Amino acid sequence: MAAVRNPADIRNIALVGQTGSGKTTLAERLLLLTGVIQRMGTVEDGTTFSDWTDEEKHHKHSLRTTLLHVEHEGHMINLIDAPGLGDFVGHAISVFPAVETVAVVIDAARGIEPMTRRMMSIAKDRNLPRMIIVNKIDDNQADLEALVDSIRDEFGPECLPISLPTPDRSAAISVFDEEGSGETLFSSEPDAHRAIVEQIVEMQDDLMNQYLEDGDDHNIDKRKLHDAFEAALRDAHLVPISFVSAKSGAGCEQLLHVMASLLPSPLEGNPRPFLKREEPDGEEHAFHADPDPDKPVIAHIFKVTTDPFVGKLGVFRVHQGTVKAKSELIIGDQKKPIRIGHLLKRQGKESQEVEALGPGDIGAIAKVDDIYYDAVLHEGHDLDSLHLRALPMPEPMYGLAIELKNHADEAKFSAAAQKVLAEDPSLRLERIAATRQTVLRGLGELHLRVIIEKFKEQYNIELVTSPPKVAYKETISAKAEGHHRHKKQTGGAGQFGEVYLRVEPLPPDHETGFEFVNATVGGSIPRQFMPAIEKGVRSVLEHGAVAGYPMRGIRVEVYDGKYHAVDSKEIAFITAGKKAFIDAVTKARPVLLEPYVHLEVTVPADKMGDIASDLSTKRGRVQDTRMLPGDMCTVVALAPLSELQGFSTQLKSITGGAGSFTMEYSHDESTPPHIQQEVIASFSGHGDDD
């Protein structure tokens, strides 16, 4: 067996945070310090190792995750540089199952921003160790002491500096396991050292007792302190704060030391949240992969991409066993194994072929068409039900109706769309029967603009876009009864079926949004016709009863009916069920529902009133406002999605480009009566054309 890296010598770290915080520049600095590159590139010039695609160079932003790795102090550090734009947050979240540590990068002057909160919250919920990297410490506008206070206020007293900037901000001094020297900008090296040691010795009683007896940590074994440090990270009892300037290099050597020697390895990280279906009960139970190179392989695909040089790539993290070139693995619950032809280690856009990858390492396989995002690669059919607990991926809410400019591109578009959708976990393409539109949905205007550009530049397919019609849903607000008798004579055998049914609303959080119950007695309708009645009802659920939109939130109870021994057929009860259901719905006070989204809009504080006023004109409801460092504030609101099509452009206009927002599906609400009447009238007006 080919030699693989000892899991104890691997560190897997995701660099996440708000756009503009300097993640890509920081990754570039770490590559330079470890000799991977000889000269630093810049985001502005499009020369960084991380942002290598044409669209990233054009937009001057990270638009996808990039895999990098460096060697330091005998350790392999796998870094994943994640995008910080809200429109591409799905890519950032998707890498969480691959890492032991989430490093949240904060701009020293701008402070805590929406993406900071989001990444910290998700990492905490996923039980992942976190660290905070305060970047751009050489910005004289940054009040670093106040920023630490705000970090501790927002995320808890467990957030403590592990390094401190010097008064001139040209360097940072380690305060934990190196002998610090010199003055610091705020606090003091001994005070900061004491605070972090007192925080971690609480993890072990023997260390706590020794520390209390001695009054300091000079006699405590350094290895024990390191073990306590990692235990504190795993238990969210410590969130270390490092200070750096990626541009000048200040504090970056200390950061590399923290990453290599203090952050948890795959052997020390918290168990991955796998689930496995157990027989015979069929229930799912927690399953912990064992980072043992000799056990059957378990690996997780957390990224799929199409590389212009090597084709389709599945990027994976090995959780158990050893993945070897030329070996065979099973994807999910597929029966036929795939052959690993090319096993790769990625470094930006470059790929290096390797013979084997062991537990904890990150690699890629090429030219395997069956690979898909979130798949589990494994050996042995006893693992075919294994999967990861679902990630809190944002629901793609922003939509554009799309059409092909050249309809001859139809076959080409289908193949290209499959590739584009496979690469992006927050992208959807759907045909809306109610509106007769094909709608591409993503997380925002920029997200979809980049995708539209990709179709044109990469696949030579031009798309015509327009705002989508609102995808309403229909439901009912009261109980009612419906009846229909279907009787048809055609000379020979006839058709007969009669159905009486009741409808009533279901709770909004009902799992499926539909229930069908047979409450007949005495054989008034033979049991074999119940599926036909349900089929008729479901056809209305799909196409709507009053305005042509899908229906949900309805319980249907068939309580009586009649049949004919000769003329009753399946088609008769399909028709009777359909028309009885429509009859009941029209009496049950039908309502149209529209999607509402949860908005977090971050703007300069002096624009807060303008944004609140603008949202109110969009039927939005402000829920909360939060003041942020740097004269910024966040407005939290609920608003109907239909009113937000041009919100990104309006926000730029109001704030001079200084505003940003995140948007997620919240719930459905009844439309105002005048809108409902217009929609129903419009449907009735063209209904005869269907």
C-alpha positions in Angstrom: 0.0 0.0 0.0 1.3 3.5 -0.9 2.4 5.6 2.1 -0.2 8.1 3.1 0.0 11.1 5.4 -0.6 10.4 9.1 -3.9 12.0 10.0 -2.2 13.5 13.1 -0.2 15.7 10.7 -3.1 17.1 8.7 -5.1 20.3 9.4 -8.2 21.1 7.4 -9.3 24.7 7.6 -12.0 26.7 5.8 -11.3 30.4 5.4 -14.8 32.1 5.4 -16.2 35.6 6.1 -17.6 38.7 4.5 -16.5 39.6 1.0 -13.7 42.1 1.2 -12.3 40.8 4.5 -9.2 39.6 2.7 -9.5 35.8 2.7 -8.0 35.4 -0.7 -5.1 37.8 0.0 -4.5 35.9 3.3 -4.4 32.6 1.4 -1.9 34.2 -1.0 0.3 35.3 1.9 0.3 31.9 3.4 1.3 30.3 0.1 4.2 32.8 -0.2 5.4 32.2 3.4 5.5 28.4 2.8 7.3 28.7 -0.5 4.4 27.5 -2.7 4.6 30.8 -4.7 7.5 33.2 -5.1 5.5 36.4 -5.6 2.2 37.6 -4.2 -0.6 38.3 -6.7 -3.5 40.7 -6.0 -7.3 40.4 -6.4 -7.3 43.8 -8.2 -4.9 42.5 -10.9 -6.6 39.1 -11.1 -3.3 37.4 -10.4 -4.0 35.5 -7.2 -3.5 31.7 -7.0 -6.9 31.3 -5.5 -9.2 33.4 -7.8 -8.0 31.8 -11.0 -11.2 31.5 -13.2 -12.0 34.1 -15.8 -15.3 35.1 -14.1 -13.5 35.6 -10.8 -10.8 37.8 -12.5 -13.6 39.7 -14.2 -15.7 40.3 -11.1 -12.7 40.6 -8.8 -14.4 38.4 -6.2 -14.2 34.8 -5.1 -17.2 33.0 -6.7 -16.4 29.4 -5.8 -14.3 27.5 -3.2 -10.6 26.9 -4.0 -8.5 24.1 -2.6 -5.0 25.0 -1.5 -2.4 23.2 0.7 0.8 24.2 2.4 3.5 22.5 4.5 4.5 24.0 7.8 6.2 22.6 10.9 5.9 19.1 9.5 2.1 19.4 9.0 0.0 19.4 5.8 -2.5 22.4 6.1 -5.4 22.0 3.6 -6.9 25.4 3.2 -10.3 26.1 1.5 -10.7 29.7 0.4 -14.5 30.3 0.3 -16.5 33.1 -1.3 -17.8 35.9 1.0 -20.6 37.3 -1.2 -24.0 36.4 0.1 -25.0 35.3 -3.4 -22.4 32.5 -3.2 -22.8 31.5 0.5 -23.9 28.0 -0.6 -20.4 27.3 -1.8 -19.0 28.4 1.6 -21.4 26.2 3.6 -20.8 23.2 1.4 -17.2 22.8 2.6 -18.0 22.6 6.3 -18.2 18.7 6.3 -14.6 18.6 4.9 -12.8 20.6 7.7 -12.0 20.4 11.4 -11.8 24.2 11.9 -13.7 27.1 10.5 -11.6 30.3 10.4 -13.8 33.4 10.1 -11.9 36.4 8.7 -13.0 39.8 9.8 -12.0 43.2 8.3 -10.5 45.1 11.2 -12.1 48.4 10.2 -15.5 47.1 9.1 -15.9 44.7 12.1 -18.6 42.1 12.5 -20.7 41.8 9.3 -23.7 39.6 8.3 -21.5 36.9 6.8 -19.4 36.9 10.0 -22.5 36.1 12.1 -23.8 33.5 9.6 -20.5 31.6 9.4 -20.0 31.7 13.2 -23.6 30.5 13.8 -23.5 27.6 11.3 -20.0 26.4 12.5 -21.3 26.4 16.1 -24.5 24.5 15.2 -22.3 21.9 13.3 -20.1 21.5 16.4 -17.0 22.7 14.5 -14.1 24.4 16.2 -13.9 28.1 15.3 -11.2 30.7 15.2 -11.4 34.4 14.3 -8.7 36.1 12.1 -8.8 39.9 12.3 -7.2 41.1 9.1 -6.0 44.5 8.0 -4.7 45.4 11.4 -2.5 48.1 9.8 -5.6 50.1 8.9 -5.4 53.1 11.2 -9.2 53.5 11.1 -9.6 50.2 12.9 -10.2 50.3 16.7 -8.9 46.8 17.5 -9.6 46.9 21.2 -13.2 47.9 20.6 -13.5 45.2 17.9 -12.4 42.5 20.5 -15.0 43.9 22.9 -17.7 43.7 20.2 -16.6 40.1 19.2 -16.9 39.0 22.8 -20.2 40.8 23.3 -21.6 39.1 20.1 -20.1 35.6 20.3 -19.3 35.1 23.9 -16.4 35.5 26.5 -14.8 32.4 25.1 -13.4 34.6 22.2 -9.9 35.5 23.4 -6.8 36.9 21.6 -4.1 34.3 20.9 -1.9 37.1 19.5 -1.8 40.8 20.0 -0.7 43.6 17.5 2.3 45.8 18.3 1.6 49.5 18.9 2.7 50.4 15.3 0.6 47.5 13.9 3.6 46.2 12.0 3.7 42.8 13.7 1.7 40.6 16.1 3.0 38.9 19.3 2.0 35.4 20.2 0.5 35.2 23.7 0.0 31.4 24.2 2.8 29.0 23.7 5.7 31.2 22.5 7.7 33.6 24.5 6.2 36.9 23.6 8.3 40.1 23.9 7.7 43.8 23.4 4.8 46.1 23.8 1.3 45.5 22.4 -1.4 47.9 21.2 -3.8 47.0 23.9 -4.0 44.7 26.9 -0.6 43.2 27.7 1.1 39.9 26.7 1.0 38.5 30.3 -2.7 39.4 30.8 -3.7 37.9 27.5 -1.6 34.8 28.2 -3.2 34.4 31.6 -6.7 34.8 30.2 -6.3 32.1 27.5 -4.6 29.7 29.9 -7.3 30.1 32.6 -9.9 29.5 29.9 -8.4 26.2 28.8 -7.3 24.7 32.1 -11.0 24.6 33.0 -11.2 21.6 30.6 -9.2 19.3 32.9 -9.4 19.1 36.7 -5.8 18.2 37.2 -4.6 21.2 35.2 -7.0 23.5 37.0 -5.8 22.3 40.4 -2.1 22.6 39.4 -2.7 26.1 38.0 -4.5 27.2 41.2 -1.7 25.8 43.4 1.2 27.3 41.4 -0.5 30.6 40.5 0.8 30.3 36.9 1.4 27.7 34.1 5.2 27.6 34.2 5.3 24.0 35.6 2.4 22.6 33.5 3.5 20.2 30.8 3.3 22.0 27.4 1.8 18.9 25.8 -1.0 18.9 28.3 -1.7 22.6 27.6 -1.9 21.8 23.9 -4.3 19.0 24.6 -6.4 21.2 26.8 -6.3 23.9 24.0 -7.7 21.5 21.4 -10.3 20.2 23.8 -11.5 23.7 24.5 -11.8 24.3 20.7 -13.8 21.1 20.3 -16.2 22.0 23.1 -16.6 25.6 21.9 -15.1 26.7 25.2 -12.4 28.7 23.3 -12.5 30.7 20.1 -9.0 32.1 19.6 -8.6 35.5 17.9 -5.5 36.1 15.7 -4.4 39.5 14.4 -2.8 39.7 11.0 -2.3 42.0 8.0 -2.3 39.8 4.9 -0.9 42.6 2.8 2.1 43.4 5.0 2.5 39.9 6.4 2.1 41.1 10.0 1.1 38.2 12.3 1.0 35.7 9.5 3.9 33.6 10.7 2.2 33.3 14.1 -1.1 32.4 12.4 0.7 29.6 10.5 2.1 28.3 13.8 -1.4 28.3 15.3 -2.8 26.4 12.3 -0.1 23.8 12.2 0.5 23.1 15.9 -2.6 24.1 17.8 -5.7 23.5 15.7 -7.3 20.0 15.8 -6.2 17.2 13.4 -8.7 14.7 11.9 -7.9 12.5 14.9 -8.8 15.3 17.3 -11.8 17.0 15.6 -15.4 16.4 16.5 -17.0 13.4 14.7 -18.7 14.0 11.4 -22.5 14.0 11.5 -23.1 10.9 9.4 -26.3 9.0 9.5 -26.9 5.3 8.6 -30.1 3.4 8.1 -30.2 0.4 10.3 -32.1 -2.8 9.5 -34.6 -4.2 10.4 -36.2 -1.1 11.9 -35.3 1.1 9.0 -34.5 4.0 11.3 -31.4 6.3 10.9 -28.8 6.4 13.6 -25.6 8.4 14.2 -22.6 6.8 12.6 -19.0 7.8 13.4 -16.4 7.2 10.8 -13.0 6.0 12.2 -9.9 7.8 10.8 -8.2 4.4 10.4 -6.3 3.9 7.1 -7.0 0.1 7.1 -10.8 0.2 7.4 -13.3 0.3 4.5 -13.3 3.6 2.7 -15.8 6.3 3.6 -15.3 9.6 1.7 -17.7 12.5 1.1 -18.0 14.6 -2.1 -18.4 18.2 -1.0 -17.7 19.9 -4.4 -18.3 19.1 -8.0 -16.7 21.1 -10.8 -16.0 20.9 -14.5 -12.3 21.6 -15.1 -11.4 22.8 -18.6 -8.3 20.5 -18.5 -9.4 17.3 -16.7 -13.2 17.4 -17.2 -15.7 16.6 -14.4 -14.1 16.6 -10.9 -15.5 15.3 -7.7 -13.7 16.9 -4.7 -13.8 14.8 -1.5 -12.7 14.4 2.0 -11.6 11.0 3.2 -13.1 10.2 6.6 -12.1 6.5 6.9 -9.8 4.1 5.0 -7.5 4.8 2.1 -8.5 5.9 -1.3 -6.1 4.5 -3.9 -5.6 5.1 -7.6 -7.0 2.3 -9.8 -9.2 1.0 -6.9 -13.0 0.6 -7.1 -15.5 2.4 -5.0 -19.3 2.6 -4.7 -21.2 5.9 -5.0 -24.1 6.1 -2.5 -26.6 3.3 -3.0 -25.5 2.5 -6.6 -24.8 -1.2 -7.3 -22.0 -0.9 -9.8 -18.7 0.4 -8.5 -16.7 3.0 -10.2 -13.0 2.8 -11.0 -10.7 5.6 -9.7 -8.6 6.3 -12.7 -7.1 9.6 -11.7 -6.6 10.5 -8.0 -5.6 14.1 -7.6 -4.4 16.6 -5.1 -5.6 20.1 -6.0 -3.6 23.4 -5.7 -5.8 26.2 -7.1 -6.3 25.3 -10.8 -3.5 22.8 -10.8 -3.8 19.1 -10.2 -1.1 16.7 -9.1 -1.7 12.9 -9.5 -1.1 10.9 -6.3 -1.2 7.2 -5.6 -3.3 7.3 -2.4 -5.0 9.6 0.1 -5.7 8.5 3.7 -8.0 9.6 6.5 -8.4 13.3 6.9 -6.9 14.2 3.5 -8.7 16.1 0.7 -8.4 15.1 -2.9 -10.3 14.8 -6.2 -11.3 12.2 -8.7 -11.6 13.0 -12.4 -13.7 11.8 -15.3 -16.4 10.0 -13.3 -19.7 11.0 -14.8 -21.8 9.4 -12.0 -20.3 11.6 -9.3 -22.6 14.1 -7.7 -22.6 16.7 -4.9 -23.0 15.3 -1.3 -22.4 11.7 -2.4 -20.7 9.3 -0.1 -18.0 7.1 -1.7 -17.5 3.8 0.1 -16.5 0.1 0.0 -19.1 -2.4 0.8 -22.9 -2.5 0.5 -23.3 -2.4 4.3 -22.5 1.4 3.9 -24.8 2.1 1.0 -27.3 4.0 3.2 -24.7 6.2 4.7 -25.1 10.0 4.3 -24.3 13.2 6.1 -26.9 15.2 8.1 -28.3 17.9 5.8 -26.5 21.2 5.8 -28.4 24.5 6.4 -28.2 25.5 2.7 -30.0 28.7 1.8 -33.1 28.3 -0.4 -32.6 29.8 -3.8 -35.3 32.5 -4.0 -34.1 35.0 -6.6 -35.4 34.0 -10.0 -35.1 34.9 -13.6 -37.4 33.5 -16.4 -35.1 32.3 -19.1 -35.5 31.4 -22.8 -33.0 30.4 -25.5 -32.2 33.1 -27.9 -31.5 30.4 -30.5 -33.9 27.5 -30.1 -31.5 25.3 -32.1 -29.4 25.3 -28.9 -32.0 23.2 -27.0 -30.0 19.9 -26.9 -26.8 21.8 -26.1 -28.5 23.8 -23.3 -29.8 20.6 -21.6 -26.2 19.1 -21.4 -24.7 22.4 -20.2 -27.4 23.0 -17.6 -26.7 19.6 -16.1 -23.1 20.5 -15.7 -23.8 24.0 -14.3 -26.4 22.7 -11.8 -24.1 19.9 -10.6 -21.5 22.5 -9.6 -23.7 24.7 -7.6 -25.7 23.4 -4.6 -27.7 26.7 -4.4 -28.9 26.8 -8.0 -32.3 25.4 -9.3 -33.8 25.2 -12.8 -37.6 24.5 -12.8 -40.4 24.6 -15.2 -43.4 26.4 -13.6 -46.5 24.9 -15.1 -48.7 27.6 -13.5 -46.8 30.4 -15.2 -45.5 28.4 -18.3 -42.0 29.7 -17.6 -38.6 28.1 -17.1 -37.1 29.8 -14.1 -33.5 29.8 -13.0 -33.3 30.4 -9.3 -30.3 31.4 -7.2 -29.3 33.5 -4.2 -29.3 36.9 -5.8 -28.8 39.1 -8.9 -25.1 38.6 -9.1 -25.3 34.9 -8.6 -27.6 34.5 -11.7 -25.7 37.1 -13.7 -22.5 35.0 -13.3 -24.4 31.8 -14.3 -25.9 33.5 -17.4 -22.4 34.7 -18.4 -21.1 31.2 -17.9 -23.6 29.8 -20.3 -22.5 32.3 -22.9 -18.7 32.3 -22.4 -18.2 28.6 -21.6 -20.9 26.9 -23.6 -21.7 29.5 -26.3 -25.4 29.6 -25.3 -27.2 32.9 -25.1 -30.2 33.2 -22.8 -32.9 35.9 -22.8 -34.1 36.7 -19.3 -37.1 38.4 -17.8 -38.6 38.8 -14.3 -40.5 35.6 -13.4 -44.2 35.7 -12.7 -45.0 35.1 -9.0 -45.2 31.4 -8.2 -48.3 31.6 -6.0 -49.7 28.6 -4.2 -53.4 27.9 -3.6 -54.9 26.7 -0.3 -58.2 27.0 1.6 -59.1 28.8 4.8 -62.3 27.0 5.8 -64.1 23.6 5.9 -66.5 22.7 3.1 -68.1 19.8 1.3 -68.2 19.0 -2.4 -70.1 16.6 -4.6 -70.1 15.4 -8.2 -71.9 12.7 -10.1 -70.2 11.6 -13.3 -72.5 9.8 -15.7 -71.8 9.2 -19.4 -73.6 7.0 -21.9 -71.9 6.4 -25.2 -74.1 3.7 -26.8 -72.2 0.8 -25.3 -70.9 0.6 -21.8 -71.3 3.8 -19.9 -69.3 5.6 -17.2 -70.6 6.2 -13.7 -69.1 7.5 -10.4 -70.5 9.7 -7.7 -68.3 11.2 -4.9 -69.1 13.2 -1.7 -66.1 14.6 0.1 -65.0 17.2 2.7 -62.0 19.5 2.7 -60.4 21.3 5.6 -57.1 23.3 6.1 -54.0 21.6 7.4 -51.5 23.4 9.7 -48.9 25.5 7.7 -46.0 23.3 9.0 -47.6 20.0 7.9 -44.9 17.7 6.5 -46.5 17.0 3.1 -49.2 19.6 2.9 -51.8 17.0 1.9 -53.8 14.2 3.4 -56.3 11.9 1.7 -58.7 9.8 3.9 -61.2 7.1 3.0 -64.1 7.6 5.5 -66.7 5.7 3.5 -68.7 3.0 5.3 -70.9 0.1 4.0 -69.1 -0.2 0.7 -70.7 2.9 -0.8 -67.6 3.1 -3.0 -65.5 0.0 -3.4 -62.0 0.3 -2.1 -60.5 -0.3 -5.6 -61.8 3.1 -6.8 -60.2 5.1 -4.0 -56.8 5.5 -5.8 -58.8 6.8 -8.8 -60.5 9.4 -6.6 -57.2 10.4 -5.1 -55.7 10.7 -8.6 -58.4 13.1 -9.6 -57.8 15.2 -6.5 -54.1 15.2 -7.0 -54.5 16.5 -10.6 -56.2 19.5 -9.1 -53.5 19.9 -6.5 -50.9 20.1 -9.3 -52.8 22.5 -11.6 -54.9 24.5 -9.1 -58.6 25.0 -8.6 -59.2 28.8 -8.9 -56.1 30.4 -10.4 -54.0 27.7 -12.0 -51.3 27.4 -9.2 -50.3 24.3 -7.2 -52.3 23.6 -4.1 -51.2 22.6 -0.6 -52.3 22.6 3.1 -55.5 20.6 2.4 -57.0 17.5 4.0 -59.5 15.6 1.9 -62.0 13.1 3.4 -64.2 11.0 1.1 -67.3 10.1 3.1 -69.9 8.8 0.7 -70.7 8.0 -2.9 -72.3 5.6 -5.3 -71.1 3.2 -8.0 -72.6 1.0 -10.7 -71.8 -2.7 -10.9 -71.3 -2.4 -14.7 -70.6 1.2 -15.6 -68.3 2.3 -12.8 -64.7 2.5 -14.0 -61.5 4.1 -12.9 -61.9 7.0 -15.3 -65.3 7.8 -14.0 -64.1 8.1 -10.4 -61.0 10.1 -11.5 -63.4 12.7 -13.0 -65.9 12.6 -10.1 -63.1 13.0 -7.5 -61.6 15.9 -9.5 -64.8 17.8 -9.9 -66.1 17.1 -6.3 -62.8 18.5 -5.0 -63.0 21.6 -7.1 -66.6 22.1 -5.9 -65.5 21.8 -2.3 -62.5 24.2 -2.7 -64.6 26.9 -4.2 -66.8 26.8 -1.1 -63.9 26.7 1.4 -62.8 30.3 1.0 -59.8 29.7 -1.3 -56.8 31.9 -0.8 -53.6 32.6 -2.8 -50.3 32.3 -0.9 -47.1 34.1 -1.9 -43.5 33.5 -0.7 -42.1 35.8 1.9 -38.3 36.1 2.6 -36.2 37.0 5.6 -34.0 39.9 4.7 -30.9 41.2 6.5 -29.8 44.5 5.0 -26.6 46.1 6.1 -26.2 49.8 5.3 -24.5 53.0 6.6 -26.3 54.0 9.8 -27.5 57.3 8.2 -29.4 55.3 5.5 -31.3 53.1 7.9 -34.5 55.3 7.6 -34.3 55.3 3.8 -34.1 51.5 3.7 -36.9 51.0 6.2 -39.1 53.4 4.2 -38.3 51.6 0.9 -39.1 48.2 2.4 -42.5 49.5 3.7 -43.4 50.5 0.1 -42.7 46.8 -0.8 -45.1 45.5 1.8 -42.1 44.7 4.0 -42.2 44.6 7.8 -39.1 45.6 9.7 -38.5 43.2 12.6 -35.3 44.5 14.1 -32.4 47.0 13.7 -28.9 46.4 15.0 -26.1 49.0 15.2 -22.7 47.8 14.1 -19.1 49.1 14.4 -18.0 51.6 11.8 -21.3 53.6 11.6 -23.1 50.6 10.0 -26.4 49.0 10.9 -28.4 45.9 9.9 -32.1 46.1 9.2 -33.9 42.8 9.6 -37.2 42.5 7.8 -39.8 40.2 6.2 -41.0 41.0 2.7 -42.8 39.4 -0.2 -40.4 38.0 -2.8 -42.5 39.4 -5.6 -41.6 43.0 -4.5 -37.8 42.4 -4.4 -36.9 41.8 -8.0 -35.0 45.1 -8.4 -33.9 45.5 -4.7 -30.2 44.9 -5.4 -30.1 47.9 -7.8 -32.2 50.1 -5.5 -30.0 49.3 -2.6 -26.9 50.3 -4.5 -28.6 53.6 -5.5 -29.7 54.4 -1.9 -26.3 53.6 -0.3 -23.9 54.5 -3.1 -22.8 50.9 -3.3 -22.1 50.6 0.4 -25.1 48.3 1.3 -25.4 44.6 1.1 -28.1 42.1 1.9 -28.9 38.4 2.4 -32.2 36.8 1.6 -33.7 33.5 2.6 -37.1 31.9 2.2 -39.2 32.4 5.4 -42.8 31.3 4.8 -45.9 31.7 2.7 -48.6 34.4 3.5 -52.0 35.1 2.0 -51.9 37.7 -0.7 -53.9 41.0 -0.3 -57.5 40.7 -1.5 -57.0 43.1 -4.5 -54.0 41.1 -5.8 -55.8 37.8 -5.3 -58.8 39.1 -7.3 -56.6 40.3 -10.1 -54.8 37.0 -10.4 -58.0 34.9 -10.4 -59.6 37.2 -12.9 -56.6 36.9 -15.2 -56.7 33.1 -14.9 -60.4 33.0 -15.7 -59.9 35.3 -18.6 -57.5 33.0 -20.5 -58.8 29.7 -19.0 -60.6 28.8 -22.2 -57.3 28.9 -24.1 -55.8 26.0 -22.2 
